[in-house]
Amino acid sequence: MNMKKSKTKLYKSVKQSHSIEPLASPIKSVVYVLIPVYKAKYTFNTERNTSWGAIDKIFMDSLAQSSQTIEELVAASNLPRSLVLEIIIPFIREGWIHIKTESNSVRFALTERGKLVTQNPLHLPPKIVPGQITKHFLILQPTNQCLLHPKEWEKKGYNKILTEKGINQLNRNAHNVTRLRVIDYKEGKSNISWADIYRTLFSGDENVLGHKSSNAPLISDMLSMRNIRYMVAIVSPDEQITGIPDLVRDSLKDEILKAAIQYHEDTQGLGAFIPALAQHSTDIQFRVDNYPELYIEPNRVQLILGAEEHKSLFFDAIEQTQSWLIIHSTFINFSDNHNSGLSEIKERIYSLLWSKPYARVDIFWGMTATDDPGEDTINRQEQSQAAVTAFKSWKKEVESKGLSNRLILHIESTNSHAKFLIYDHVQLGPTVTIGSCNWLSTGFHRHETSVCIANPAACAEVLTILTRLMGQKINTTLESNQAMSLWASKLFKYDNKNLSDEEKMARTRVRFVDPSQHYNALILAREDVQYRLALCSHRVAKVGTLTILDTLVALKKTKPAVEISIYYSKREEDLKGLEDQFDGKCRDAKITLSRLKTPHAHSKFVCWDDDHVMITSQNWLSVQLSPTTREREFGVLLDGKNLATQLFNSIESFADGK
């Protein structure tokens, strides 16, 4: 049902208190709002880090001085022989102590590993204890948020999770009941993965190793109507929400309040309540929330600008990967006729796998349409079939080299235009590079813009996005999805959420951005810019130009002193007949328009003033900004000292070279 905006009180203080002043509230009595959720229970294999005791440290330090017999250890510690052995045996299991025979006596001595762990004067490294644990949890349908559902749920003051039978009973007893109905939700389809779920369930010192069964269940099986239940929120006349956890996202609390208001608007004149059999519902849209902000040391955030820097970074990533390299390239150009360099890239990947027996490489692709100028007329269906055929041929080549278990080629497309690398660099640690570069199609001859972020939490965010894209549709993808989800769950634990405001100011702020937030990022730039702004889009088309250009023209009118520059390389067919209008708008608004033809600028970014940059895979001027496909495009918003200045200098230098 549509909200009647004239009567709806906008709820603007939700982030502060989840309540607003009760004056003139349209809610006349308590309303029960039902939130559809999926209820699940699984048993997981885990490991937990536990600390050694002080006496353990004393024994290890004693053995670091010299090897000793059991009698010498008993005498020195004044402990029973059985207890001394009980202390020593775990060290043997850890590989820190070994038994040796010397002068007809059996002695305990430190191994090389044992000598290393005793170098820390304060404590020993934590020991890892394996185990299993059963977790009960909920997935909220309107937002895909995962919440723990412990046995103490009702003791904490939360309302019982209801089945349809329980709802019927509630209707008979309470009457003022409405349920949220997510009108654009498709059963079994979800922007949630096991990486999201692990992040919620294992946020402490306990690490998940996988499911008790060998394979993780499909998300689509879990999000089945047979698992649907309802969480009950109670909205009082003073617009307080009770009965649900505080961890429920603010965006959903907004919808709960609106639903209560809607209920009273719809039932005016119907008496005190709607009859129990006439269940009331409030239609809402599926909600997506912003990605969290990360604050990262400036020396671990590096802009990658231009063709040569991208080529150098990519080859370094292949060479310096310690154990896992993940490549997502929108396009893969299997033809060396276009100078894609794929043959050389293949050989470098093979060398990585042969030199590092435990290393692994996963390769994903997103779309079938080529990104190479002049090739737009190729039939998409023919090109898709050609890509699959080429992939199968490459798989046979990989199998012939004995690398099929470590070079995983994902034939099924992710349908994403995003471009990124994820890898564990030998020196930098977990690293992600995201931006405009099609790593397996570019040939490295165009201006590209990306950002390299050496940070575990940033890697975890992009890994989670990839697990959502994968869809868990085929066996190899399912195995990879599970492995990536487990890796992400470990990396999330490195996110430092306890920084002071002063510490945050000294770092680079990083915010990932999906399609639903791209336009908001441009609005942020419009409101924030002081003296200069540049936008670069590889392509210009009618479908994407009008909204963006109108926004920039409006900016120029309100802030005439701001210098605005637009860079692009290719005009699409649908712009024919509108070129004069496009050029004229820019000219009239005094916006500098530069077309970079040979070589092309493939970069996609917005930057403003000195410190603010948004790097993305989305062509600002040829794609409709829409929230409908969340991870189809992906970008990152950066606030860091002189980042924009670097990008301004790079694109201006490239343009001057034309």
TILUMMI-618205 format. One line per 10 residues: number of its first residue (from 1); for each residue x, y, z of C-alpha. Coordinates in nm, 2 decimals, decimal comma. Example, Ala and Ser with C-alpha at 12.3 -4.5 7.8 and 13.67 -1.06 7.14 Angstrom:
BEGIN
1> 1,23:-0,45:0,78 ~ 1,37:-0,11:0,71
***
This chain:
BEGIN
1> 0,00:0,00:0,00 ~ 0,13:0,34:-0,08 ~ 0,22:0,57:0,20 ~ 0,01:0,89:0,23 ~ 0,30:1,14:0,25 ~ 0,07:1,43:0,36 ~ -0,01:1,24:0,68 ~ 0,31:1,05:0,74 ~ 0,54:1,19:1,00 ~ 0,90:1,16:0,86
11> 1,11:0,98:1,11 ~ 1,45:1,16:1,11 ~ 1,60:1,08:1,45 ~ 1,61:0,71:1,41 ~ 1,99:0,68:1,44 ~ 1,99:0,86:1,77 ~ 1,71:0,71:1,97 ~ 1,48:0,51:1,75 ~ 1,20:0,72:1,88 ~ 1,05:1,07:1,81
21> 0,84:1,31:2,00 ~ 0,49:1,18:2,05 ~ 0,32:1,51:1,97 ~ 0,04:1,47:1,72 ~ 0,15:1,11:1,65 ~ -0,07:0,94:1,40 ~ -0,04:0,62:1,60 ~ -0,34:0,60:1,83 ~ -0,28:0,27:1,99 ~ -0,02:-0,01:2,01
31> 0,05:-0,18:1,67 ~ 0,22:-0,51:1,62 ~ 0,44:-0,51:1,31 ~ 0,54:-0,85:1,18 ~ 0,88:-0,87:1,00 ~ 0,93:-1,18:0,78 ~ 1,25:-1,37:0,87 ~ 1,41:-1,70:0,79 ~ 1,50:-1,92:1,08 ~ 1,80:-2,15:1,06
41> 2,01:-2,38:1,27 ~ 2,35:-2,54:1,17 ~ 2,64:-2,71:1,34 ~ 2,99:-2,57:1,25 ~ 3,34:-2,69:1,30 ~ 3,54:-2,43:1,48 ~ 3,87:-2,35:1,64 ~ 3,94:-2,13:1,94 ~ 4,26:-1,96:2,05 ~ 4,32:-2,01:2,42
51> 4,61:-1,87:2,63 ~ 4,87:-2,08:2,80 ~ 4,91:-2,04:3,18 ~ 5,19:-1,88:3,37 ~ 5,34:-2,21:3,47 ~ 5,35:-2,32:3,11 ~ 5,57:-2,02:3,03 ~ 5,79:-2,10:3,32 ~ 5,85:-2,45:3,20 ~ 5,93:-2,34:2,85
61> 6,17:-2,07:2,97 ~ 6,34:-2,34:3,18 ~ 6,39:-2,57:2,89 ~ 6,51:-2,27:2,68 ~ 6,82:-2,26:2,91 ~ 6,90:-2,63:2,87 ~ 6,75:-2,98:2,81 ~ 6,63:-3,16:3,12 ~ 6,52:-3,50:3,24 ~ 6,18:-3,56:3,40
71> 6,35:-3,59:3,73 ~ 6,52:-3,25:3,70 ~ 6,19:-3,09:3,60 ~ 6,01:-3,24:3,90 ~ 6,28:-3,13:4,14 ~ 6,30:-2,78:4,00 ~ 5,92:-2,73:4,00 ~ 5,84:-2,92:4,32 ~ 5,54:-3,07:4,14 ~ 5,42:-3,43:4,11
81> 5,57:-3,63:3,82 ~ 5,22:-3,69:3,67 ~ 5,15:-3,32:3,67 ~ 5,48:-3,23:3,51 ~ 5,41:-3,48:3,23 ~ 5,06:-3,33:3,19 ~ 5,22:-2,99:3,14 ~ 5,49:-3,12:2,89 ~ 5,27:-3,34:2,66 ~ 5,08:-3,04:2,50
91> 5,41:-2,88:2,41 ~ 5,52:-3,20:2,24 ~ 5,19:-3,20:2,04 ~ 5,26:-2,84:1,94 ~ 5,60:-2,94:1,81 ~ 5,78:-2,72:2,06 ~ 5,95:-3,00:2,26 ~ 6,11:-3,32:2,15 ~ 6,26:-3,61:2,34 ~ 6,63:-3,70:2,29
101> 6,86:-3,95:2,44 ~ 7,18:-3,82:2,59 ~ 7,43:-3,99:2,82 ~ 7,20:-4,28:2,87 ~ 6,92:-4,05:2,99 ~ 6,60:-3,94:2,83 ~ 6,58:-3,56:2,81 ~ 6,33:-3,30:2,70 ~ 6,46:-3,02:2,47 ~ 6,32:-2,74:2,27
111> 6,28:-2,78:1,89 ~ 6,36:-2,49:1,66 ~ 6,00:-2,39:1,67 ~ 6,01:-2,41:2,05 ~ 6,31:-2,18:2,06 ~ 6,12:-1,92:1,84 ~ 5,81:-1,91:2,06 ~ 6,02:-1,85:2,38 ~ 6,17:-1,54:2,24 ~ 5,87:-1,34:2,35
121> 5,95:-1,25:2,71 ~ 5,59:-1,20:2,81 ~ 5,38:-1,49:2,69 ~ 5,36:-1,80:2,46 ~ 5,16:-1,79:2,13 ~ 4,79:-1,90:2,19 ~ 4,70:-2,26:2,14 ~ 4,43:-2,37:1,90 ~ 4,16:-2,58:2,04 ~ 3,92:-2,75:1,78
131> 3,55:-2,80:1,85 ~ 3,20:-2,79:1,72 ~ 2,91:-2,55:1,80 ~ 2,55:-2,52:1,70 ~ 2,42:-2,18:1,61 ~ 2,06:-2,06:1,58 ~ 2,01:-1,75:1,36 ~ 1,77:-1,54:1,17 ~ 1,79:-1,37:0,83 ~ 1,56:-1,07:0,81
141> 1,39:-1,07:0,47 ~ 1,36:-0,69:0,42 ~ 1,73:-0,62:0,46 ~ 1,91:-0,96:0,45 ~ 2,06:-0,89:0,79 ~ 2,17:-1,19:0,99 ~ 2,10:-1,20:1,37 ~ 2,19:-1,45:1,63 ~ 1,88:-1,62:1,78 ~ 2,00:-1,77:2,11
151> 1,80:-1,96:2,36 ~ 1,79:-1,65:2,58 ~ 1,61:-1,45:2,31 ~ 1,28:-1,41:2,51 ~ 1,47:-1,37:2,84 ~ 1,63:-1,06:2,68 ~ 1,29:-0,91:2,64 ~ 1,25:-0,99:2,27 ~ 0,91:-1,12:2,14 ~ 0,88:-1,48:2,04
161> 0,94:-1,57:1,68 ~ 0,60:-1,67:1,54 ~ 0,48:-1,91:1,27 ~ 0,16:-1,85:1,08 ~ -0,03:-2,03:1,35 ~ 0,11:-1,79:1,61 ~ 0,02:-1,50:1,40 ~ -0,34:-1,61:1,38 ~ -0,35:-1,63:1,76 ~ -0,20:-1,28:1,78
171> -0,47:-1,15:1,55 ~ -0,74:-1,30:1,77 ~ -0,58:-1,15:2,09 ~ -0,43:-0,82:1,98 ~ -0,61:-0,72:1,66 ~ -0,39:-0,42:1,57 ~ -0,15:-0,63:1,36 ~ 0,02:-0,55:1,02 ~ 0,29:-0,74:0,85 ~ 0,57:-0,61:0,63
181> 0,55:-0,75:0,27 ~ 0,86:-0,71:0,06 ~ 0,71:-0,66:-0,28 ~ 1,03:-0,70:-0,49 ~ 1,16:-1,00:-0,30 ~ 1,21:-1,33:-0,50 ~ 1,22:-1,65:-0,30 ~ 1,56:-1,81:-0,28 ~ 1,73:-1,50:-0,43 ~ 1,93:-1,30:-0,19
191> 2,22:-1,05:-0,16 ~ 2,35:-1,25:0,14 ~ 2,62:-1,52:0,14 ~ 2,79:-1,74:0,40 ~ 3,05:-1,47:0,44 ~ 2,78:-1,24:0,57 ~ 2,65:-1,51:0,80 ~ 2,99:-1,61:0,94 ~ 3,06:-1,25:1,01 ~ 2,76:-1,23:1,25
201> 2,80:-1,57:1,41 ~ 3,17:-1,58:1,47 ~ 3,27:-1,22:1,56 ~ 3,47:-1,32:1,87 ~ 3,78:-1,53:1,92 ~ 3,62:-1,83:1,77 ~ 3,70:-1,91:1,41 ~ 3,47:-2,11:1,18 ~ 3,63:-2,39:0,98 ~ 3,32:-2,50:0,79
211> 3,01:-2,69:0,84 ~ 2,98:-3,02:1,03 ~ 2,87:-3,18:0,70 ~ 3,13:-3,16:0,42 ~ 2,95:-2,89:0,21 ~ 2,78:-2,57:0,31 ~ 2,40:-2,57:0,24 ~ 2,29:-2,36:-0,05 ~ 2,16:-2,01:0,06 ~ 1,87:-2,06:-0,17
221> 1,76:-2,37:0,02 ~ 1,78:-2,18:0,35 ~ 1,57:-1,89:0,21 ~ 1,27:-2,11:0,14 ~ 0,91:-2,03:0,24 ~ 0,91:-2,34:0,46 ~ 1,16:-2,16:0,68 ~ 0,97:-1,83:0,70 ~ 0,88:-1,70:1,04 ~ 0,79:-1,36:1,18
231> 0,97:-1,13:1,43 ~ 0,72:-0,91:1,62 ~ 0,79:-0,54:1,68 ~ 0,56:-0,35:1,91 ~ 0,51:0,02:1,82 ~ 0,36:0,23:2,10 ~ 0,16:0,56:2,05 ~ 0,47:0,76:2,14 ~ 0,64:0,58:1,86 ~ 0,88:0,36:2,07
241> 0,98:0,03:1,92 ~ 1,01:-0,27:2,16 ~ 1,03:-0,64:2,13 ~ 1,32:-0,66:1,88 ~ 1,70:-0,64:1,92 ~ 1,87:-0,30:1,91 ~ 2,10:-0,45:1,64 ~ 1,82:-0,44:1,39 ~ 1,93:-0,18:1,13 ~ 1,79:0,17:1,14
251> 1,65:0,14:0,79 ~ 1,43:-0,14:0,90 ~ 1,32:0,05:1,21 ~ 1,22:0,33:0,98 ~ 0,99:0,09:0,79 ~ 0,85:-0,05:1,11 ~ 0,74:0,30:1,22 ~ 0,60:0,38:0,88 ~ 0,40:0,05:0,88 ~ 0,24:0,14:1,22
261> 0,14:0,48:1,08 ~ 0,01:0,32:0,76 ~ -0,20:0,08:0,97 ~ -0,38:0,36:1,15 ~ -0,43:0,55:0,82 ~ -0,58:0,25:0,65 ~ -0,81:0,15:0,94 ~ -0,96:0,49:1,01 ~ -1,34:0,46:1,02 ~ -1,33:0,08:1,06
271> -1,37:0,08:1,43 ~ -1,12:-0,02:1,70 ~ -0,97:-0,30:1,49 ~ -0,97:-0,49:1,17 ~ -1,14:-0,83:1,21 ~ -0,89:-1,11:1,27 ~ -0,95:-1,28:0,94 ~ -0,87:-0,96:0,74 ~ -0,50:-0,95:0,79 ~ -0,34:-0,62:0,72
281> -0,01:-0,58:0,53 ~ 0,22:-0,29:0,44 ~ 0,42:-0,31:0,12 ~ 0,78:-0,21:0,14 ~ 1,08:-0,22:-0,10 ~ 1,38:-0,44:-0,03 ~ 1,64:-0,23:0,15 ~ 2,01:-0,22:0,11 ~ 2,24:-0,05:0,36 ~ 2,57:0,13:0,32
291> 2,90:-0,06:0,35 ~ 3,09:0,03:0,67 ~ 3,35:0,30:0,68 ~ 3,71:0,18:0,72 ~ 4,00:0,40:0,84 ~ 4,33:0,28:0,69 ~ 4,69:0,40:0,72 ~ 4,77:0,63:0,43 ~ 5,07:0,42:0,33 ~ 4,85:0,12:0,27
301> 4,62:0,30:0,03 ~ 4,78:0,37:-0,31 ~ 4,63:0,51:-0,63 ~ 4,72:0,31:-0,95 ~ 4,72:0,55:-1,24 ~ 4,78:0,49:-1,61 ~ 4,85:0,18:-1,81 ~ 5,21:0,10:-1,70 ~ 5,13:0,13:-1,33 ~ 4,84:-0,12:-1,38
311> 5,06:-0,36:-1,57 ~ 5,33:-0,34:-1,31 ~ 5,09:-0,39:-1,02 ~ 4,92:-0,69:-1,19 ~ 5,24:-0,87:-1,26 ~ 5,37:-0,80:-0,91 ~ 5,04:-0,94:-0,77 ~ 5,09:-1,26:-0,96 ~ 5,45:-1,29:-0,86 ~ 5,41:-1,19:-0,49
321> 5,09:-1,38:-0,41 ~ 5,16:-1,60:-0,11 ~ 4,88:-1,85:-0,13 ~ 4,57:-1,71:-0,31 ~ 4,50:-1,48:-0,60 ~ 4,15:-1,40:-0,71 ~ 4,09:-1,21:-1,04 ~ 3,76:-1,07:-1,15 ~ 3,78:-0,92:-1,50 ~ 3,46:-0,80:-1,66
331> 3,59:-0,93:-2,00 ~ 3,84:-1,19:-2,10 ~ 3,99:-1,14:-2,45 ~ 4,11:-1,48:-2,57 ~ 4,24:-1,34:-2,90 ~ 4,60:-1,22:-2,91 ~ 4,50:-1,02:-3,22 ~ 4,39:-0,74:-2,99 ~ 4,72:-0,74:-2,80 ~ 4,54:-0,85:-2,48
341> 4,86:-1,01:-2,34 ~ 4,67:-1,31:-2,22 ~ 4,94:-1,55:-2,33 ~ 5,20:-1,38:-2,11 ~ 4,95:-1,36:-1,82 ~ 4,88:-1,73:-1,84 ~ 5,25:-1,81:-1,83 ~ 5,31:-1,59:-1,53 ~ 5,01:-1,76:-1,35 ~ 5,15:-2,11:-1,43
351> 5,49:-2,00:-1,30 ~ 5,33:-1,89:-0,97 ~ 5,16:-2,22:-0,92 ~ 5,46:-2,43:-1,01 ~ 5,69:-2,23:-0,78 ~ 5,45:-2,23:-0,49 ~ 5,28:-2,57:-0,44 ~ 5,02:-2,44:-0,20 ~ 4,91:-2,14:-0,41 ~ 4,58:-2,11:-0,58
361> 4,43:-1,88:-0,84 ~ 4,06:-1,83:-0,91 ~ 3,95:-1,64:-1,23 ~ 3,60:-1,49:-1,27 ~ 3,45:-1,29:-1,56 ~ 3,14:-1,08:-1,57 ~ 3,01:-1,01:-1,92 ~ 3,01:-1,12:-2,27 ~ 3,01:-0,79:-2,46 ~ 3,36:-0,68:-2,55
371> 3,51:-0,36:-2,41 ~ 3,74:-0,31:-2,70 ~ 3,66:-0,01:-2,93 ~ 3,52:-0,11:-3,26 ~ 3,38:-0,45:-3,16 ~ 3,04:-0,34:-3,03 ~ 2,85:-0,50:-3,32 ~ 2,94:-0,86:-3,22 ~ 2,63:-1,05:-3,14 ~ 2,61:-1,10:-2,77
381> 2,49:-1,46:-2,79 ~ 2,76:-1,55:-3,03 ~ 3,02:-1,38:-2,82 ~ 2,89:-1,56:-2,50 ~ 2,92:-1,90:-2,67 ~ 3,27:-1,81:-2,80 ~ 3,38:-1,71:-2,45 ~ 3,25:-2,04:-2,30 ~ 3,42:-2,24:-2,57 ~ 3,75:-2,05:-2,51
391> 3,72:-2,11:-2,14 ~ 3,67:-2,48:-2,19 ~ 3,98:-2,49:-2,42 ~ 4,18:-2,31:-2,15 ~ 4,05:-2,56:-1,89 ~ 4,19:-2,85:-2,10 ~ 4,52:-2,67:-2,12 ~ 4,52:-2,63:-1,74 ~ 4,44:-3,00:-1,69 ~ 4,73:-3,10:-1,92
401> 4,96:-2,91:-1,70 ~ 4,83:-3,08:-1,39 ~ 4,70:-2,76:-1,23 ~ 4,32:-2,81:-1,25 ~ 4,29:-2,82:-0,87 ~ 4,48:-2,49:-0,82 ~ 4,38:-2,28:-1,12 ~ 4,00:-2,26:-1,10 ~ 3,84:-2,12:-1,41 ~ 3,48:-2,02:-1,33
411> 3,30:-2,06:-1,66 ~ 2,97:-1,92:-1,54 ~ 2,96:-1,54:-1,57 ~ 2,89:-1,33:-1,26 ~ 2,70:-1,07:-1,47 ~ 2,90:-0,80:-1,30 ~ 3,09:-0,51:-1,45 ~ 3,32:-0,49:-1,15 ~ 3,70:-0,52:-1,18 ~ 3,92:-0,62:-0,89
421> 4,20:-0,84:-0,76 ~ 4,22:-1,00:-0,41 ~ 4,54:-1,16:-0,30 ~ 4,77:-1,22:0,00 ~ 5,08:-1,03:-0,09 ~ 5,41:-1,17:0,06 ~ 5,50:-0,83:0,20 ~ 5,18:-0,63:0,22 ~ 4,95:-0,91:0,35 ~ 4,58:-0,92:0,24
431> 4,54:-0,68:-0,05 ~ 4,26:-0,57:-0,28 ~ 4,28:-0,36:-0,60 ~ 3,96:-0,22:-0,74 ~ 3,88:0,02:-1,03 ~ 3,85:0,04:-1,41 ~ 4,10:-0,22:-1,54 ~ 3,98:-0,53:-1,71 ~ 4,28:-0,73:-1,61 ~ 4,24:-1,01:-1,87
441> 4,13:-0,79:-2,16 ~ 4,30:-0,45:-2,15 ~ 4,64:-0,50:-2,31 ~ 4,75:-0,22:-2,08 ~ 4,74:0,05:-2,34 ~ 4,47:0,29:-2,20 ~ 4,45:0,53:-1,91 ~ 4,31:0,33:-1,61 ~ 4,24:0,43:-1,26 ~ 4,23:0,19:-0,96
451> 4,32:0,19:-0,59 ~ 4,53:-0,07:-0,41 ~ 4,43:-0,12:-0,05 ~ 4,65:-0,34:0,17 ~ 4,41:-0,41:0,45 ~ 4,24:-0,73:0,58 ~ 3,90:-0,57:0,65 ~ 3,89:-0,41:0,30 ~ 3,97:-0,75:0,15 ~ 3,69:-0,91:0,36
461> 3,44:-0,67:0,22 ~ 3,52:-0,74:-0,14 ~ 3,54:-1,11:-0,08 ~ 3,19:-1,09:0,06 ~ 3,07:-0,91:-0,25 ~ 3,23:-1,18:-0,47 ~ 3,06:-1,46:-0,27 ~ 2,72:-1,29:-0,34 ~ 2,80:-1,26:-0,71 ~ 2,89:-1,62:-0,74
471> 2,54:-1,75:-0,67 ~ 2,65:-2,10:-0,56 ~ 2,51:-2,26:-0,88 ~ 2,78:-2,51:-0,97 ~ 3,01:-2,74:-0,77 ~ 3,34:-2,56:-0,83 ~ 3,17:-2,23:-0,75 ~ 3,01:-2,38:-0,43 ~ 3,35:-2,50:-0,31 ~ 3,52:-2,17:-0,39
481> 3,23:-1,97:-0,23 ~ 3,27:-2,16:0,09 ~ 3,65:-2,12:0,10 ~ 3,62:-1,75:0,03 ~ 3,35:-1,70:0,29 ~ 3,58:-1,87:0,55 ~ 3,87:-1,65:0,45 ~ 3,65:-1,34:0,48 ~ 3,53:-1,44:0,82 ~ 3,89:-1,44:0,95
491> 3,99:-1,11:0,78 ~ 3,68:-0,93:0,93 ~ 3,83:-0,97:1,27 ~ 4,11:-0,73:1,18 ~ 3,88:-0,44:1,14 ~ 3,98:-0,18:1,40 ~ 3,65:-0,03:1,52 ~ 3,79:0,14:1,84 ~ 3,99:0,42:1,68 ~ 3,97:0,77:1,84
501> 3,85:1,06:1,63 ~ 4,21:1,19:1,62 ~ 4,33:0,85:1,49 ~ 4,06:0,85:1,23 ~ 4,16:1,20:1,11 ~ 4,52:1,08:1,05 ~ 4,40:0,79:0,83 ~ 4,24:0,75:0,49 ~ 3,87:0,70:0,50 ~ 3,75:0,42:0,27
511> 3,39:0,35:0,18 ~ 3,28:0,09:-0,08 ~ 2,99:0,20:-0,30 ~ 2,74:-0,01:-0,49 ~ 2,50:0,11:-0,77 ~ 2,23:0,22:-0,53 ~ 2,48:0,46:-0,38 ~ 2,67:0,59:-0,69 ~ 2,44:0,89:-0,74 ~ 2,44:0,97:-0,37
521> 2,82:0,99:-0,39 ~ 2,79:1,24:-0,68 ~ 2,55:1,44:-0,47 ~ 2,80:1,44:-0,19 ~ 3,06:1,57:-0,43 ~ 2,82:1,84:-0,54 ~ 2,76:1,96:-0,19 ~ 3,12:1,93:-0,07 ~ 3,32:2,06:-0,35 ~ 3,49:2,40:-0,30
531> 3,69:2,48:-0,61 ~ 3,74:2,20:-0,87 ~ 3,58:1,87:-0,98 ~ 3,66:1,62:-1,25 ~ 3,46:1,33:-1,39 ~ 3,59:1,07:-1,62 ~ 3,37:0,81:-1,81 ~ 3,50:0,59:-2,08 ~ 3,17:0,61:-2,27 ~ 2,90:0,87:-2,32
541> 2,54:0,76:-2,40 ~ 2,19:0,91:-2,39 ~ 2,08:0,67:-2,12 ~ 2,34:0,79:-1,87 ~ 2,42:1,14:-1,97 ~ 2,12:1,36:-1,88 ~ 2,09:1,30:-1,51 ~ 2,47:1,34:-1,45 ~ 2,51:1,64:-1,67 ~ 2,21:1,81:-1,52
551> 2,36:1,76:-1,18 ~ 2,69:1,91:-1,28 ~ 2,51:2,20:-1,46 ~ 2,32:2,27:-1,14 ~ 2,64:2,26:-0,94 ~ 2,79:2,52:-1,17 ~ 2,49:2,75:-1,13 ~ 2,51:2,73:-0,75 ~ 2,89:2,74:-0,73 ~ 3,01:2,93:-1,04
561> 3,37:2,95:-0,91 ~ 3,41:2,57:-0,92 ~ 3,60:2,45:-1,22 ~ 3,44:2,14:-1,37 ~ 3,60:1,91:-1,62 ~ 3,45:1,61:-1,80 ~ 3,68:1,35:-1,97 ~ 3,55:1,07:-2,20 ~ 3,66:0,87:-2,50 ~ 3,37:0,70:-2,68
571> 3,02:0,82:-2,79 ~ 2,75:0,55:-2,82 ~ 2,51:0,52:-3,11 ~ 2,21:0,65:-2,91 ~ 2,38:0,99:-2,87 ~ 2,36:1,06:-3,24 ~ 2,15:1,37:-3,30 ~ 2,21:1,48:-2,94 ~ 2,58:1,57:-2,97 ~ 2,51:1,94:-3,01
581> 2,28:1,94:-2,72 ~ 2,54:1,76:-2,50 ~ 2,82:1,98:-2,61 ~ 2,61:2,29:-2,59 ~ 2,50:2,22:-2,23 ~ 2,86:2,19:-2,13 ~ 2,97:2,50:-2,32 ~ 2,68:2,71:-2,18 ~ 2,76:2,60:-1,82 ~ 3,13:2,66:-1,88
591> 3,21:2,30:-1,81 ~ 3,54:2,19:-1,98 ~ 3,47:1,88:-2,21 ~ 3,76:1,68:-2,33 ~ 3,74:1,37:-2,56 ~ 4,04:1,14:-2,54 ~ 4,05:0,93:-2,85 ~ 4,39:0,76:-2,91 ~ 4,47:0,60:-2,68 ~ 4,14:0,59:-2,49
601> 4,09:0,69:-2,13 ~ 3,91:0,38:-1,98 ~ 3,91:0,54:-1,63 ~ 3,59:0,59:-1,44 ~ 3,61:0,83:-1,15 ~ 3,50:1,15:-0,98 ~ 3,75:1,36:-0,78 ~ 3,72:1,70:-0,62 ~ 3,93:1,95:-0,44 ~ 4,25:1,80:-0,30
611> 4,16:1,49:-0,10 ~ 3,83:1,33:-0,23 ~ 3,82:1,06:-0,49 ~ 3,56:0,80:-0,60 ~ 3,69:0,52:-0,82 ~ 3,45:0,28:-0,98 ~ 3,38:0,03:-1,26 ~ 3,07:0,23:-1,37 ~ 3,07:0,45:-1,67 ~ 2,91:0,76:-1,53
621> 2,79:0,89:-1,86 ~ 2,66:0,58:-2,03 ~ 2,49:0,37:-1,76 ~ 2,17:0,45:-1,58 ~ 2,24:0,49:-1,21 ~ 2,00:0,24:-1,05 ~ 1,98:0,04:-0,73 ~ 1,82:-0,27:-0,90 ~ 2,14:-0,47:-0,94 ~ 2,34:-0,42:-0,63
631> 2,68:-0,56:-0,72 ~ 2,67:-0,52:-1,10 ~ 2,90:-0,21:-1,05 ~ 3,13:-0,15:-0,77 ~ 3,34:0,15:-0,65 ~ 3,52:0,30:-0,36 ~ 3,50:0,64:-0,21 ~ 3,83:0,77:-0,06 ~ 3,91:1,07:0,16 ~ 4,28:1,11:0,20
641> 4,55:1,37:0,18 ~ 4,63:1,48:-0,18 ~ 4,46:1,18:-0,34 ~ 4,25:1,40:-0,57 ~ 4,55:1,61:-0,66 ~ 4,73:1,29:-0,78 ~ 4,44:1,20:-1,00 ~ 4,39:1,55:-1,14 ~ 4,76:1,56:-1,23 ~ 4,74:1,21:-1,39
651> 4,44:1,27:-1,62 ~ 4,55:1,62:-1,71 ~ 4,89:1,49:-1,81 ~ 4,73:1,22:-2,02 ~ 4,50:1,47:-2,19 ~ 4,78:1,71:-2,26 ~ 4,97:1,42:-2,43 ~ 4,70:1,40:-2,69
***
